[in-house]
Amino acid sequence: MSDSKEAPRRFMTTKQAAEELNVGEPLVRSLLKSGELRGVQFGGRNLWRIEITELESYIAKMYEKTAEKVASGEFQDTDD
């Protein structure tokens, strides 16, 4: 019997990352270019891929930064 389960996906596109974060794709590209979000670029056509574990690490860092801002009182309540 063969196992028909697909292997878990390792990488996602900038579009998929934007959907996961509920933000626009330009913001994801900006995070990649600044190095705040780690990814790999293939070819010369701005083709980025983000490892799922890297996106999870970025989200964890943002939780930490948010908690620090809340604790210090500098949290701004703007839900756009």
Backbone as CSV, one residue per row, in Angstrom:
resi,resn,N_x,N_y,N_z,CA_x,CA_y,CA_z,C_x,C_y,C_z
1,MET,0.829,-1.186,0.000,0.000,0.000,0.000,0.872,1.248,0.000
2,SER,0.519,2.193,-0.850,1.281,3.440,-0.870,0.573,4.497,-0.035
3,ASP,1.370,5.327,0.572,0.842,6.399,1.406,0.569,7.598,0.506
4,SER,-0.683,8.034,0.421,-1.040,9.120,-0.487,-0.928,10.496,0.159
5,LYS,-0.438,10.557,1.390,-0.276,11.854,2.046,0.852,12.629,1.384
6,GLU,0.607,13.916,1.177,1.654,14.773,0.629,2.575,15.227,1.750
7,ALA,3.834,15.418,1.396,4.790,15.947,2.374,4.388,17.378,2.713
8,PRO,4.591,17.784,3.953,4.257,19.167,4.307,5.074,20.148,3.478
9,ARG,4.456,21.231,3.140,5.119,22.252,2.344,6.189,22.950,3.175
10,ARG,7.344,23.204,2.591,8.447,23.842,3.311,8.479,25.351,3.079
11,PHE,8.123,25.785,1.882,8.205,27.193,1.517,6.840,27.732,1.112
12,MET,6.714,29.049,1.216,5.513,29.710,0.724,5.919,30.938,-0.085
13,THR,5.006,31.388,-0.918,5.239,32.576,-1.729,4.961,33.828,-0.897
14,THR,5.330,34.976,-1.446,5.020,36.231,-0.753,3.507,36.421,-0.655
15,LYS,2.790,35.979,-1.660,1.321,36.086,-1.632,0.747,35.232,-0.506
16,GLN,1.233,34.005,-0.375,0.753,33.122,0.688,1.097,33.678,2.069
17,ALA,2.297,34.238,2.204,2.698,34.823,3.485,1.819,36.026,3.816
18,ALA,1.526,36.844,2.808,0.659,38.004,3.016,-0.732,37.561,3.461
19,GLU,-1.246,36.511,2.844,-2.557,35.994,3.236,-2.524,35.461,4.664
20,GLU,-1.461,34.777,5.019,-1.317,34.219,6.367,-1.282,35.329,7.419
21,LEU,-0.597,36.432,7.099,-0.466,37.552,8.030,-1.620,38.551,7.914
22,ASN,-2.457,38.371,6.890,-3.570,39.288,6.618,-3.065,40.714,6.367
23,VAL,-2.025,40.792,5.534,-1.439,42.075,5.132,-1.264,42.048,3.616
24,GLY,-0.859,43.170,3.056,-0.607,43.232,1.629,0.738,42.625,1.255
25,GLU,0.809,42.155,0.035,2.059,41.571,-0.460,3.213,42.581,-0.470
26,PRO,2.970,43.878,-0.750,4.078,44.842,-0.682,4.723,44.914,0.703
27,LEU,3.933,44.766,1.764,4.503,44.785,3.114,5.413,43.581,3.322
28,VAL,5.006,42.417,2.846,5.839,41.215,2.979,7.148,41.414,2.224
29,ARG,7.079,41.964,1.023,8.300,42.218,0.244,9.207,43.218,0.967
30,SER,8.607,44.221,1.581,9.382,45.202,2.340,10.073,44.550,3.536
31,LEU,9.368,43.678,4.236,9.958,42.960,5.371,11.118,42.078,4.918
32,LEU,10.969,41.457,3.752,12.038,40.617,3.210,13.258,41.459,2.847
33,LYS,13.019,42.563,2.166,14.131,43.410,1.713,14.866,44.055,2.881
34,SER,14.154,44.323,3.978,14.794,44.925,5.154,15.508,43.881,6.007
35,GLY,15.202,42.603,5.775,15.799,41.537,6.568,15.021,41.212,7.829
36,GLU,13.940,41.946,8.070,13.127,41.678,9.257,12.464,40.301,9.163
37,LEU,12.075,39.925,7.959,11.559,38.586,7.678,12.569,37.922,6.757
38,ARG,13.027,36.747,7.155,14.034,36.050,6.345,13.364,35.242,5.244
39,GLY,13.972,35.308,4.074,13.497,34.546,2.936,14.651,34.333,1.976
40,VAL,14.383,33.629,0.898,15.399,33.412,-0.127,14.859,33.921,-1.452
41,GLN,15.762,34.500,-2.234,15.381,35.034,-3.530,15.987,34.161,-4.614
42,PHE,15.165,33.801,-5.576,15.601,32.967,-6.689,15.513,33.769,-7.975
43,GLY,16.519,33.624,-8.797,16.501,34.288,-10.088,16.578,35.794,-9.965
44,GLY,16.445,36.459,-11.078,16.547,37.904,-11.092,15.213,38.616,-11.184
45,ARG,14.138,37.898,-10.990,12.821,38.503,-11.190,12.060,38.723,-9.888
46,ASN,12.777,38.977,-8.814,12.146,39.265,-7.528,11.264,38.110,-7.055
47,LEU,11.718,36.893,-7.288,10.989,35.698,-6.894,11.460,35.261,-5.514
48,TRP,10.647,35.533,-4.506,10.982,35.226,-3.116,10.226,33.999,-2.644
49,ARG,10.879,33.250,-1.743,10.219,32.152,-1.044,10.558,32.280,0.431
50,ILE,9.574,32.015,1.261,9.730,32.137,2.706,9.504,30.763,3.313
51,GLU,10.485,30.316,4.059,10.338,29.035,4.746,9.283,29.206,5.845
52,ILE,8.393,28.257,5.949,7.294,28.347,6.909,7.815,28.559,8.324
53,THR,8.916,27.904,8.674,9.470,28.086,10.020,9.970,29.515,10.229
54,GLU,10.443,30.169,9.165,10.886,31.563,9.264,9.697,32.486,9.510
55,LEU,8.582,32.217,8.848,7.388,33.030,9.078,6.896,32.842,10.510
56,GLU,6.931,31.613,10.990,6.526,31.350,12.377,7.450,32.063,13.362
57,SER,8.747,32.099,13.075,9.701,32.819,13.931,9.414,34.313,13.921
58,TYR,9.111,34.850,12.754,8.783,36.269,12.642,7.542,36.590,13.478
59,ILE,6.523,35.755,13.381,5.294,35.972,14.152,5.597,35.934,15.646
60,ALA,6.410,34.983,16.078,6.774,34.884,17.499,7.501,36.151,17.957
61,LYS,8.419,36.672,17.106,9.133,37.912,17.445,8.163,39.077,17.574
62,MET,7.174,39.128,16.702,6.205,40.217,16.752,5.342,40.127,18.012
63,TYR,5.022,38.912,18.446,4.304,38.748,19.719,5.138,39.307,20.866
64,GLU,6.438,38.995,20.868,7.334,39.490,21.922,7.416,41.016,21.905
65,LYS,7.593,41.596,20.715,7.678,43.052,20.601,6.382,43.712,21.065
66,THR,5.253,43.127,20.692,3.965,43.681,21.095,3.801,43.621,22.604
67,ALA,4.176,42.494,23.203,4.072,42.351,24.661,4.945,43.384,25.368
68,GLU,6.143,43.631,24.833,7.035,44.640,25.415,6.416,46.032,25.324
69,LYS,5.799,46.343,24.183,5.159,47.649,24.012,3.977,47.810,24.965
70,VAL,3.191,46.757,25.112,2.051,46.812,26.032,2.546,47.030,27.452
71,ALA,3.570,46.290,27.845,4.110,46.395,29.206,4.696,47.777,29.483
72,SER,5.287,48.396,28.461,5.913,49.707,28.660,4.924,50.860,28.500
73,GLY,3.713,50.550,28.077,2.697,51.585,27.906,2.761,52.311,26.580
74,GLU,3.615,51.873,25.662,3.714,52.565,24.375,2.848,51.923,23.295
75,PHE,1.988,51.012,23.674,1.098,50.349,22.723,0.083,51.342,22.184
76,GLN,-0.059,51.373,20.871,-1.052,52.237,20.240,-2.194,51.364,19.759
77,ASP,-3.388,51.663,20.189,-4.556,50.862,19.837,-5.146,51.352,18.523
78,THR,-4.584,50.865,17.418,-5.110,51.194,16.099,-5.299,49.897,15.344
79,ASP,-6.520,49.517,15.134,-6.826,48.273,14.426,-7.309,48.614,13.032
80,ASP,-6.369,48.613,12.081,-6.717,48.975,10.703,-7.181,47.791,9.945
